[in-house]
Amino acid sequence: MPNDKDNIVSPGTEAPASVAEPESDSLEASESTGLNPVDPGKSSNSNSPQRSGLIQRLRSSTNIYLVVFVLLILVSGAAIFVSLRSNKSSSKTTSSGSLTDQQLSALKGNTTLVGDAKQTLDVQSNSIFEGQVLMRSDLNVAGTIKVGGGLSLSSITVGGAANFGQLGVNGGLNVGGDTTLQGQLTVQKNLTVGGSASFGSLAVSQLTVTNLSMKSDLVLSKHITTVGGNPGRNNGTALGGGGTASVSGSDTAGSVTINTGSGPPAGCFITVNFSQKFNSTPHVVITPVNSSTAQLNYYVNRSTTDFSICTASAPGGSTNYQFDYIVID
């Protein structure tokens, strides 16, 4: 218990200072009353602007952090969105594009891959390739092809019409279908036709035919000249003693000259042997050339290998007889 005597103040002395109240209570009182705890006569409003500025700064810092946090969220969302769009667009095939001048310059002098098999390179302008061009796959040309120099092809297949100003074939030319030649056909060497040949008009300087079959009339504007080996001969008994006989021409046509000797009997003057055998017995036509021959009673014996000129009556001695003959199979 405190002693009441301690609280008695002697006359003429100052009263002792009272025990100070807790500082927290003074602050609360000052905040409630608005008085300065040090000097109650002064108001505590002189410190309130500093405290309000500190509070505003704290609030401003909080707002800045909130704004930065929101911006980070937005930037992250935008980055994710752009990445997804880029991946989606890269999976699609680009339908068309353009090459810049820098890209075109990069192609010069280098082996550069442009695009892939799913893409199409569309060159709108004219293009000049100074070097070789290699196509590893098919080449489809919608327009015409003009070749200024030589064209070397291992094989060529033409599905439609083809026009050539001049076509040179060093090897064999094999045409499986019909062939129509509008102009002249010049063959420097042999022409061999395995099947039938039909000509509307055929002009040749020399025609050699092994077997000629005519389905219409044969019209000749000039002479018929026969060639071939000269046939042989055998003299007959109708020449008489010292008589002679000769033949000139070919198997097809020729002349026979007979000179009888002494006492020629009836029989055959000469036998003409063909240089080539006929497939069947040919037709032999003989014609007397002079008047003495016309008086003969002559006839012909014929076979596939020869024919004989004979007389049924004895001819005159030392007489000249002449015959022309034509032989047709």
GUDOMAR-802842 format. One record per residue (C-alpha): residue in one letter; x, y, z. Coordinates in Angstrom, 2 decimals, decimal comma. Layout:
# residues N
R type       u       v       w
R    A       X       Y       Z
...
***
This chain:
# residues 329
R type       u       v       w
R    M    0,00    0,00    0,00
R    P    1,37    3,43   -0,77
R    N    1,90    5,69    2,09
R    D   -0,36    8,71    2,08
R    K    2,41   10,63    3,61
R    D    4,46   10,26    0,57
R    N    1,83   12,17   -1,33
R    I    1,87   15,14    1,11
R    V    3,57   18,14   -0,43
R    S    5,42   20,43    1,79
R    P    4,68   24,14    1,54
R    G    7,04   25,95   -0,83
R    T    8,04   22,84   -2,71
R    E    6,91   21,72   -6,15
R    A    4,71   18,77   -6,38
R    P    6,47   15,76   -7,90
R    A    5,63   14,79  -11,41
R    S    2,94   12,24  -11,71
R    V    3,74    8,83  -13,09
R    A    3,52    8,92  -16,89
R    E    0,69    6,99  -18,49
R    P    1,56    4,33  -21,02
R    E    2,53    5,74  -24,39
R    S    0,00    3,62  -26,22
R    D   -2,78    5,15  -24,26
R    S   -1,48    8,62  -25,13
R    L   -1,40    7,73  -28,84
R    E   -4,91    6,37  -28,71
R    A   -6,06    9,47  -26,84
R    S   -4,34   11,72  -29,27
R    E   -5,91    9,92  -32,22
R    S   -9,34   10,14  -30,62
R    T   -9,03   13,73  -29,43
R    G   -6,72   15,08  -32,06
R    L   -4,32   16,49  -29,39
R    N   -0,59   16,21  -29,26
R    P    0,39   13,86  -26,43
R    V    3,55   15,90  -25,75
R    D    1,79   19,22  -25,74
R    P   -1,91   18,81  -25,13
R    G   -2,48   22,34  -26,21
R    K   -1,32   21,52  -29,74
R    S   -3,34   19,49  -32,13
R    S   -1,89   16,24  -33,55
R    N   -3,08   17,09  -37,05
R    S    0,43   18,29  -37,88
R    N    1,58   14,60  -38,31
R    S   -1,47   13,29  -40,20
R    P   -0,22   14,35  -43,78
R    Q    2,95   12,31  -43,32
R    R    1,00    9,27  -42,23
R    S   -1,52    9,62  -45,07
R    G    1,33    9,93  -47,65
R    L    2,93    6,77  -46,30
R    I   -0,37    4,95  -46,56
R    Q   -0,84    6,17  -50,15
R    R    2,65    5,01  -51,06
R    L    1,91    1,60  -49,62
R    R   -1,33    1,46  -51,56
R    S    0,42    2,65  -54,76
R    S    3,07   -0,08  -54,41
R    T    0,35   -2,66  -53,98
R    N   -1,45   -1,43  -57,13
R    I    1,78   -1,55  -59,19
R    Y    2,43   -5,15  -58,15
R    L   -1,12   -6,05  -59,03
R    V   -0,84   -4,41  -62,46
R    V    2,49   -6,15  -63,13
R    F    0,98   -9,48  -62,12
R    V   -1,99   -8,97  -64,44
R    L    0,32   -7,96  -67,32
R    L    2,43  -11,07  -66,80
R    I   -0,68  -13,22  -67,00
R    L   -1,80  -11,48  -70,23
R    V    1,63  -11,75  -71,87
R    S    1,87  -15,42  -70,98
R    G   -1,60  -16,08  -72,41
R    A   -0,75  -14,22  -75,62
R    A    2,49  -16,18  -76,03
R    I    0,67  -19,49  -75,60
R    F   -2,00  -18,41  -78,12
R    V    0,57  -17,36  -80,74
R    S    2,51  -20,61  -80,29
R    L   -0,61  -22,69  -80,80
R    R   -1,56  -20,69  -83,92
R    S    1,94  -21,08  -85,36
R    N    1,92  -24,84  -84,84
R    K   -1,50  -25,09  -86,42
R    S   -0,57  -22,98  -89,47
R    S    2,73  -24,84  -89,98
R    S    0,84  -28,13  -90,27
R    K   -1,11  -26,79  -93,24
R    T    0,32  -26,79  -96,81
R    T    0,98  -23,37  -98,18
R    S   -0,94  -22,97 -101,41
R    S    1,13  -20,19 -102,88
R    G    4,03  -17,96 -101,99
R    S    6,55  -15,56 -103,41
R    L   10,33  -15,69 -103,50
R    T   12,12  -12,51 -102,61
R    D   15,13  -11,19 -104,50
R    Q   17,35  -12,35 -101,65
R    Q   15,95  -15,87 -101,86
R    L   16,41  -15,95 -105,63
R    S   20,01  -14,80 -105,22
R    A   20,58  -17,59 -102,71
R    L   19,46  -20,13 -105,32
R    K   22,22  -19,05 -107,74
R    G   25,30  -21,21 -107,55
R    N   24,01  -23,44 -104,77
R    T   22,03  -26,64 -104,41
R    T   18,97  -25,39 -102,57
R    L   15,82  -27,28 -101,72
R    V   12,72  -25,18 -102,19
R    G    9,59  -26,48 -100,47
R    D    8,61  -30,14 -100,44
R    A    6,64  -32,57 -102,61
R    K    3,34  -31,21 -101,29
R    Q    4,10  -27,66 -102,35
R    T    4,03  -26,03 -105,78
R    L    6,60  -23,54 -107,07
R    D    4,79  -21,12 -109,36
R    V    7,13  -18,97 -111,45
R    Q    5,09  -16,21 -113,07
R    S    7,91  -14,58 -115,01
R    N   10,02  -15,95 -117,86
R    S   12,88  -18,17 -116,70
R    I   16,28  -18,81 -118,26
R    F   18,42  -21,72 -117,09
R    E   22,06  -21,31 -118,08
R    G   23,03  -24,83 -117,01
R    Q   21,49  -28,26 -117,30
R    V   18,00  -28,99 -115,97
R    L   17,26  -32,41 -114,49
R    M   13,68  -33,61 -113,94
R    R   13,61  -36,60 -111,59
R    S    9,91  -37,20 -112,16
R    D    7,39  -36,60 -114,95
R    L    7,44  -33,39 -116,97
R    N    4,00  -32,09 -117,88
R    V    3,87  -29,28 -120,41
R    A    0,52  -27,57 -120,92
R    G    1,72  -25,53 -123,90
R    T    4,05  -26,17 -126,82
R    I    7,71  -27,17 -126,62
R    K   10,19  -25,31 -128,80
R    V   13,69  -26,72 -129,06
R    G   16,31  -24,53 -130,69
R    G   18,98  -27,24 -130,82
R    G   19,07  -31,00 -131,04
R    L   16,65  -33,20 -129,12
R    S   18,00  -36,50 -127,80
R    L   15,43  -39,02 -126,54
R    S   15,94  -42,64 -125,55
R    S   12,29  -43,31 -126,37
R    I    9,29  -41,20 -127,31
R    T    5,59  -41,96 -127,10
R    V    3,20  -39,62 -128,89
R    G   -0,43  -40,07 -127,93
R    G   -1,81  -37,44 -130,29
R    A   -0,74  -35,76 -133,50
R    A    2,91  -34,83 -134,03
R    N    4,25  -32,39 -136,60
R    F    7,92  -32,47 -137,61
R    G    9,54  -30,03 -139,97
R    Q   12,34  -32,51 -140,52
R    L   12,72  -35,88 -138,82
R    G   15,99  -37,75 -138,92
R    V   16,11  -41,34 -137,65
R    N   19,59  -42,88 -137,44
R    G   18,37  -46,23 -136,12
R    G   15,26  -48,22 -136,86
R    L   11,83  -46,63 -137,18
R    N    9,05  -48,87 -135,95
R    V    5,50  -47,65 -136,53
R    G    2,85  -49,85 -134,98
R    G   -0,16  -48,04 -136,43
R    D   -1,11  -46,45 -139,72
R    T    1,25  -43,91 -141,24
R    T    0,18  -41,11 -143,55
R    L    2,77  -39,17 -145,52
R    Q    1,48  -35,92 -146,99
R    G    4,66  -35,06 -148,85
R    Q    7,24  -36,97 -150,85
R    L    8,96  -40,05 -149,50
R    T   12,61  -40,45 -150,37
R    V   14,29  -43,73 -149,52
R    Q   18,06  -43,71 -150,03
R    K   18,42  -47,44 -149,45
R    N   16,21  -50,49 -149,58
R    L   12,53  -50,37 -148,66
R    T   11,20  -53,63 -147,31
R    V    7,46  -54,10 -146,89
R    G    6,51  -57,26 -145,01
R    G    2,79  -57,00 -145,70
R    S    0,72  -55,50 -148,43
R    A    1,34  -52,01 -149,78
R    S   -1,22  -49,71 -151,32
R    F   -0,17  -46,71 -153,39
R    G   -2,43  -44,14 -154,94
R    S    0,42  -43,00 -157,11
R    L    3,91  -44,49 -157,12
R    A    6,80  -42,91 -158,98
R    V   10,12  -44,74 -158,90
R    S   13,17  -44,58 -161,10
R    Q   13,73  -48,29 -160,65
R    L   11,40  -50,79 -159,03
R    T   12,49  -54,29 -158,16
R    V    9,62  -56,57 -157,18
R    T    9,98  -60,21 -156,30
R    N    6,29  -60,88 -156,66
R    L    3,90  -58,34 -158,16
R    S    0,16  -58,89 -157,84
R    M   -2,07  -56,62 -159,88
R    K   -5,73  -56,25 -158,87
R    S   -6,51  -53,84 -161,65
R    D   -5,30  -53,05 -165,16
R    L   -1,64  -52,45 -165,76
R    V   -1,17  -49,23 -167,65
R    L    2,23  -48,56 -169,16
R    S    3,02  -45,27 -170,80
R    K    6,32  -46,58 -172,16
R    H    7,88  -49,82 -173,32
R    I    8,34  -53,03 -171,45
R    T   11,98  -53,93 -171,18
R    T   12,86  -57,36 -169,91
R    V   16,14  -58,21 -168,27
R    G   17,62  -61,32 -166,82
R    G   20,01  -64,08 -167,59
R    N   20,46  -65,16 -171,19
R    P   18,88  -68,60 -171,62
R    G   20,90  -71,51 -172,90
R    R   20,19  -73,67 -175,97
R    N   20,45  -77,14 -177,44
R    N   20,50  -77,72 -181,21
R    G   17,89  -80,04 -182,71
R    T   17,91  -82,54 -185,60
R    A   15,81  -80,28 -187,85
R    L   18,89  -78,11 -188,54
R    G   20,27  -80,70 -190,95
R    G   23,88  -81,17 -191,77
R    G   25,99  -78,15 -190,76
R    G   22,99  -76,10 -189,60
R    T   23,22  -73,58 -186,72
R    A   20,87  -71,93 -184,19
R    S   21,21  -69,06 -181,69
R    V   19,08  -67,32 -179,06
R    S   19,26  -63,79 -177,62
R    G   17,11  -62,22 -174,93
R    S   15,85  -63,47 -171,58
R    D   13,48  -66,03 -170,18
R    T   10,60  -63,62 -170,77
R    A   11,26  -62,45 -174,33
R    G   13,86  -62,85 -177,02
R    S   14,68  -63,91 -180,58
R    V   15,76  -67,22 -182,16
R    T   17,74  -67,39 -185,41
R    I   17,95  -70,67 -187,36
R    N   20,15  -71,48 -190,36
R    T   19,51  -74,93 -191,80
R    G   22,15  -77,02 -193,42
R    S   21,85  -79,80 -195,95
R    G   18,90  -82,19 -195,94
R    P   17,12  -80,99 -192,77
R    P   14,34  -83,36 -191,66
R    A   11,15  -82,54 -189,78
R    G   11,58  -82,15 -186,05
R    C   12,84  -79,54 -183,58
R    F   15,27  -76,81 -184,55
R    I   16,29  -75,63 -181,08
R    T   15,53  -76,11 -177,39
R    V   15,70  -72,88 -175,30
R    N   16,66  -73,54 -171,65
R    F   15,36  -71,00 -169,11
R    S   17,95  -69,40 -166,83
R    Q   15,40  -69,65 -164,00
R    K   12,79  -72,30 -163,64
R    F    9,13  -71,29 -163,76
R    N    6,76  -72,34 -160,98
R    S    4,41  -73,84 -163,54
R    T    4,43  -74,53 -167,26
R    P    4,51  -71,09 -168,88
R    H    2,69  -69,75 -171,90
R    V    5,06  -69,47 -174,88
R    V    4,14  -67,33 -177,84
R    I    6,38  -67,42 -180,96
R    T    6,06  -65,19 -184,00
R    P    7,66  -65,78 -187,44
R    V    9,78  -62,79 -188,47
R    N   10,43  -63,37 -192,21
R    S    8,41  -64,89 -195,06
R    S   10,30  -68,16 -195,17
R    T    9,50  -68,71 -191,50
R    A    5,82  -67,98 -192,14
R    Q    5,68  -70,88 -194,61
R    L    6,81  -73,37 -192,00
R    N    4,36  -75,70 -190,30
R    Y    5,89  -74,95 -186,86
R    Y    4,84  -75,72 -183,28
R    V    6,23  -75,42 -179,69
R    N    7,03  -77,93 -176,98
R    R    7,17  -76,30 -173,48
R    S    7,87  -77,14 -169,85
R    T    8,86  -75,32 -166,62
R    T   12,53  -75,45 -167,61
R    D   12,56  -74,94 -171,42
R    F   10,66  -74,74 -174,69
R    S   11,46  -76,10 -178,20
R    I   10,65  -74,70 -181,64
R    C    9,80  -77,51 -184,02
R    T    8,36  -78,09 -187,52
R    A    5,91  -80,77 -188,61
R    S    7,28  -80,84 -192,18
R    A   10,81  -80,90 -193,51
R    P   12,20  -77,40 -193,82
R    G   14,21  -76,08 -196,72
R    G   17,94  -76,58 -196,74
R    S   20,33  -73,68 -196,33
R    T   17,43  -71,44 -195,32
R    N   17,22  -68,71 -192,69
R    Y   14,35  -68,90 -190,22
R    Q   13,71  -66,30 -187,48
R    F   11,30  -66,34 -184,52
R    D   10,45  -63,88 -181,69
R    Y    9,11  -65,35 -178,48
R    I    7,34  -64,16 -175,32
R    V    7,06  -66,39 -172,27
R    I    4,48  -65,67 -169,57
R    D    3,90  -67,78 -166,49
***
